[in-house]
């Protein structure tokens, strides 16, 4: 933790007790172990990360969901290959179209002059690192799971990046702080997607932008399969669920190897399946069972994508109309919703300067 983080945190009386530090380059201080005191409350600084979250504050579903993502990031750390990160970055880049971003150069231009950026649900910090490299402002990398410690190792070398372990619904920053909030596939894994959206929206600075990706309501068959598998997996440890996922991952691999397409001449309206020509693997993937496979990232990383879908206890789905209702309730007028794929939607909110 950098002492300069203190200037950004919410609170009047703030101090830090240092147990262990090191000087990067002989100049900049990193607090590795210690205690952070804010208005009478104490927070541990562990492995360089201030910890604003402890699991007893949540119900069993959220604790288990957090455990799922800690296990996920452990696999990422073990694999940690450039092909996987490149794949994820390209995938996220496609989701940023509602921001007017169609390529990497435009994303860099978008980030360049942002004063304060929040990566909300940052995992092991790969996007936080990218944003820190491409902005003149400050990046806050906030993650609730244990992947945050890998994120710290990745990001601590950047003087403009701070990594914290925190609950997105109770962040230790004043309202109206961030020019850009980036939250990719996170809000639906909280206890309440709507309240999580509102909690982050409150942190956006007037004139700022909030982008997030969430699950959309699936068709009836996919919904049934998701609920059935997730219920079975909820009784398993992360390690057991990863093992069970292998059969689903191998199904995806074999369907892709067939390299076939099918044409649905009439829409199956009762199942909400449109007419069209589909790659066979993607047709099964989007409409019946999520059996992800990608040759670029390989077996273990493809398996973790399926695990990410089926093991979290909290994995809510929303309709576009539900999201529009939230916007109306909160008085948000300037927003766009873009259906990214049959599984999810991108939402961009622009906060009024008034």
C-alpha positions in Angstrom: 0.0 0.0 0.0 1.2 3.5 -0.9 0.7 6.2 1.8 -0.7 8.4 -0.9 -3.9 6.2 -0.8 -4.8 7.9 2.5 -5.5 11.2 0.7 -8.2 9.4 -1.4 -10.1 7.5 1.3 -13.3 8.6 2.8 -13.0 9.8 6.4 -11.7 12.6 8.6 -9.2 11.0 11.0 -6.8 8.8 9.0 -3.5 7.2 10.1 -1.4 4.2 9.3 0.7 2.0 11.6 3.6 0.5 9.7 5.0 -2.9 10.7 6.9 -3.7 7.5 7.8 -1.6 4.4 10.2 -1.6 1.5 11.4 1.2 -0.7 11.0 0.7 -4.4 13.9 2.2 -6.2 15.2 3.4 -2.9 12.6 6.2 -2.9 8.9 5.2 -2.9 7.5 3.5 0.2 5.3 0.4 0.0 3.6 -0.6 3.2 3.6 -4.4 3.3 2.2 -5.1 6.7 0.5 -2.8 9.1 -2.8 -1.2 10.2 -4.9 1.5 8.7 -7.1 3.5 11.1 -10.0 5.6 9.7 -12.4 7.4 12.1 -12.0 4.9 14.9 -12.1 1.8 12.7 -9.0 -0.4 12.0 -8.2 -2.3 8.9 -5.4 -4.7 8.3 -2.7 -4.1 5.7 -1.9 -7.7 4.4 0.7 -8.5 1.8 0.6 -4.8 0.7 -3.2 -4.7 0.4 -5.5 -2.8 2.8 -8.4 -5.1 3.7 -11.7 -3.3 4.0 -13.7 -6.6 3.7 -14.1 -9.5 6.0 -16.4 -12.5 5.0 -18.6 -12.6 8.2 -20.4 -9.5 7.0 -22.1 -11.6 4.3 -24.5 -14.5 4.1 -23.5 -18.0 3.0 -24.3 -17.5 -0.6 -21.9 -14.5 -0.9 -19.2 -16.1 1.1 -19.3 -19.2 -1.2 -19.4 -16.9 -4.3 -16.2 -15.2 -3.0 -14.6 -18.6 -2.4 -15.4 -19.5 -6.0 -13.6 -16.5 -7.4 -10.6 -17.0 -5.1 -10.3 -20.5 -6.5 -10.7 -19.1 -10.1 -7.9 -16.6 -9.6 -5.7 -19.3 -8.1 -6.0 -21.2 -11.4 -5.3 -18.1 -13.4 -2.2 -17.5 -11.3 -1.0 -21.0 -11.9 -1.6 -20.8 -15.6 -0.8 -17.1 -16.0 -0.1 -17.3 -19.8 -0.1 -14.4 -22.2 -2.5 -16.1 -24.6 -5.2 -16.1 -21.9 -4.8 -12.5 -21.0 -4.7 -11.5 -24.7 -7.9 -13.4 -25.3 -9.7 -11.8 -22.3 -8.5 -8.3 -23.3 -9.8 -8.7 -26.9 -13.1 -10.1 -25.5 -13.6 -7.1 -23.2 -12.6 -4.7 -26.0 -15.6 -5.9 -28.1 -17.9 -5.1 -25.1 -16.8 -1.5 -25.0 -18.6 -0.5 -28.3 -21.3 1.4 -26.4 -18.5 3.7 -25.2 -17.7 4.5 -28.8 -14.6 2.3 -28.5 -14.0 0.0 -31.5 -10.3 -0.7 -31.1 -7.4 -0.5 -28.7 -6.2 2.9 -29.8 -9.6 4.4 -29.0 -9.6 2.7 -25.6 -6.2 4.3 -24.8 -7.4 7.7 -25.9 -10.5 7.3 -23.7 -8.4 6.4 -20.7 -5.6 9.0 -21.2 -7.1 12.0 -19.5 -9.2 10.3 -16.8 -8.4 11.7 -13.4 -9.8 8.8 -11.3 -10.6 5.3 -12.5 -12.1 2.4 -10.6 -11.7 -1.2 -11.8 -14.6 -2.6 -9.8 -14.1 -6.3 -9.3 -10.6 -6.4 -10.7 -9.7 -10.1 -10.1 -6.0 -10.4 -10.4 -5.5 -6.9 -11.8 -4.7 -7.4 -15.4 -7.1 -4.7 -16.6 -6.1 -2.4 -13.7 -2.5 -2.7 -14.9 -3.5 -1.9 -18.4 -5.4 1.1 -17.4 -2.6 2.4 -15.1 -0.3 2.1 -18.1 -2.6 4.2 -20.2 -3.8 7.0 -18.1 -2.3 10.1 -16.5 -4.7 9.7 -13.6 -5.1 7.3 -10.7 -6.5 3.8 -10.9 -8.1 2.0 -7.9 -8.1 -1.8 -8.3 -10.9 -3.2 -6.0 -11.5 -6.9 -5.5 -13.2 -8.9 -2.8 -11.5 -12.3 -3.5 -8.0 -13.5 -2.8 -7.0 -12.7 -6.4 -6.4 -9.2 -5.1 -3.0 -10.3 -3.8 -1.9 -11.3 -7.3 -3.3 -8.0 -8.5 -1.1 -6.2 -6.0 2.0 -8.0 -7.2 1.1 -7.0 -10.8 0.2 -3.4 -10.1 2.2 -2.2 -7.1 5.1 -1.0 -9.4 2.8 1.7 -10.8 2.8 4.9 -8.8 -0.7 5.7 -10.0 -2.3 2.4 -9.0 -3.7 1.4 -5.6 -5.0 -2.1 -4.9 -7.6 -2.7 -2.2 -9.6 -5.7 -0.9 -13.1 -4.4 -0.6 -16.9 -4.9 -1.0 -18.1 -3.0 -4.1 -21.3 -2.1 -2.2 -19.3 -0.4 0.6 -16.2 1.1 -1.0 -14.1 3.4 1.3 -14.3 6.4 -1.1 -16.5 9.5 -1.1 -19.4 9.7 -3.5 -18.7 11.5 -6.8 -15.1 10.4 -7.0 -14.5 8.5 -10.2 -14.4 9.8 -13.8 -14.7 6.2 -15.1 -15.9 3.0 -13.4 -15.2 -0.2 -15.2 -17.0 -3.4 -14.0 -16.9 -6.4 -16.2 -19.1 -9.4 -15.3 -19.1 -8.6 -11.5 -22.4 -7.0 -10.4 -24.5 -10.1 -11.0 -22.2 -12.0 -8.5 -23.2 -9.6 -5.6 -26.2 -10.3 -3.4 -28.2 -7.7 -5.4 -27.3 -6.5 -8.9 -29.6 -3.5 -8.7 -28.2 -2.2 -5.4 -24.6 -2.9 -6.5 -25.2 -0.8 -9.6 -26.6 2.0 -7.5 -23.7 1.8 -5.0 -21.2 2.2 -7.8 -23.2 4.9 -9.7 -23.1 7.0 -6.5 -19.3 6.9 -6.7 -19.2 8.4 -10.3 -18.1 12.0 -10.6 -20.6 14.3 -12.3 -19.8 14.1 -16.0 -18.2 10.7 -15.5 -19.0 7.4 -17.1 -19.9 4.0 -15.6 -19.6 0.9 -17.8 -20.7 -2.6 -16.7 -21.5 -6.0 -18.2 -24.1 -8.3 -16.6 -25.9 -11.5 -17.4 -29.2 -11.2 -19.3 -32.2 -13.5 -18.8 -31.6 -16.8 -20.7 -34.1 -18.7 -22.7 -36.2 -21.3 -20.7 -34.1 -24.3 -21.5 -30.8 -22.6 -20.8 -32.3 -21.1 -17.6 -33.3 -24.6 -16.5 -29.9 -26.1 -17.2 -28.1 -23.3 -15.5 -30.2 -23.5 -12.4 -30.0 -27.3 -12.3 -26.2 -27.5 -12.7 -25.6 -24.6 -10.4 -27.7 -26.2 -7.7 -25.7 -29.4 -7.9 -22.4 -27.5 -8.0 -23.4 -25.4 -4.9 -22.9 -28.5 -2.8 -19.4 -29.1 -4.1 -16.1 -27.5 -3.1 -14.4 -25.4 -5.7 -11.9 -28.2 -6.4 -14.7 -30.7 -6.8 -16.6 -28.4 -9.1 -13.6 -27.8 -11.3 -13.3 -31.5 -11.7 -17.0 -31.9 -12.6 -16.7 -29.1 -15.1 -14.1 -31.1 -17.2 -16.9 -33.2 -18.8 -18.7 -30.0 -19.8 -15.5 -28.5 -21.1 -14.7 -31.6 -23.1 -18.2 -31.5 -24.6 -17.5 -28.0 -25.9 -14.2 -29.1 -27.3 -15.7 -32.0 -29.2 -18.6 -30.0 -30.5 -16.1 -27.4 -31.8 -14.0 -30.1 -33.5 -17.1 -31.2 -35.5 -16.8 -27.8 -37.1 -20.4 -27.9 -38.3 -23.2 -25.4 -38.7 -27.0 -25.8 -38.5 -29.8 -23.7 -39.9 -33.0 -23.1 -37.9 -35.5 -22.0 -40.6 -38.3 -21.1 -38.2 -37.9 -19.4 -34.8 -38.6 -21.6 -31.9 -40.7 -19.0 -30.2 -41.6 -21.0 -27.0 -37.9 -21.4 -26.3 -37.0 -17.9 -27.5 -34.5 -19.3 -30.1 -34.4 -17.1 -33.2 -34.2 -18.5 -36.7 -30.8 -18.4 -38.3 -27.6 -20.3 -39.2 -25.4 -21.2 -36.2 -22.1 -22.8 -35.5 -23.2 -26.0 -33.8 -21.0 -25.5 -30.7 -22.2 -21.9 -30.2 -25.8 -23.0 -30.7 -25.6 -25.5 -27.9 -23.5 -23.1 -25.8 -26.0 -20.2 -26.0 -29.3 -22.1 -25.9 -28.8 -25.3 -23.9 -25.6 -25.7 -21.8 -22.6 -23.4 -21.4 -19.9 -25.7 -22.7 -17.2 -23.2 -23.5 -14.1 -24.1 -25.4 -11.3 -22.0 -27.0 -8.2 -23.5 -28.6 -6.2 -20.3 -28.0 -6.4 -20.5 -24.2 -6.5 -24.3 -23.9 -8.0 -26.9 -21.6 -7.5 -25.5 -18.0 -8.5 -22.0 -18.9 -11.6 -23.1 -20.9 -12.5 -25.2 -17.9 -12.3 -22.2 -15.6 -14.6 -20.2 -17.8 -17.3 -22.9 -17.4 -16.5 -23.1 -13.6 -17.0 -19.3 -13.4 -20.5 -19.7 -14.9 -21.8 -22.7 -12.9 -20.2 -22.6 -9.4 -21.0 -19.1 -8.0 -24.0 -19.2 -5.7 -24.8 -15.6 -6.7 -25.2 -15.4 -10.5 -28.3 -13.3 -11.2 -29.8 -12.7 -14.6 -31.7 -9.6 -15.7 -34.0 -8.6 -18.6 -33.3 -5.4 -20.5 -36.7 -4.0 -19.2 -35.6 -4.7 -15.6 -32.5 -2.6 -16.1 -34.5 0.2 -17.7 -36.8 0.1 -14.7 -33.8 0.6 -12.4 -32.7 3.6 -14.4 -36.1 5.2 -14.1 -36.3 4.5 -10.4 -32.9 6.2 -9.8 -33.6 9.1 -12.1 -30.9 8.1 -14.6 -31.7 9.4 -18.0 -28.4 9.3 -20.0 -27.6 5.6 -20.5 -27.4 3.0 -23.3 -28.0 -0.8 -23.2 -26.3 -3.0 -25.8 -27.1 -6.7 -26.0 -23.6 -8.1 -26.4 -24.6 -11.7 -26.9 -27.4 -14.1 -25.9 -25.9 -14.4 -22.4 -25.2 -10.8 -21.5 -25.6 -7.0 -21.9 -23.4 -4.0 -21.7 -24.7 -0.9 -19.9 -23.2 2.6 -20.1 -24.3 5.3 -17.8 -23.2 8.9 -18.1 -23.7 11.0 -15.0 -25.1 14.5 -15.5 -22.7 17.4 -14.6 -25.5 19.1 -12.8 
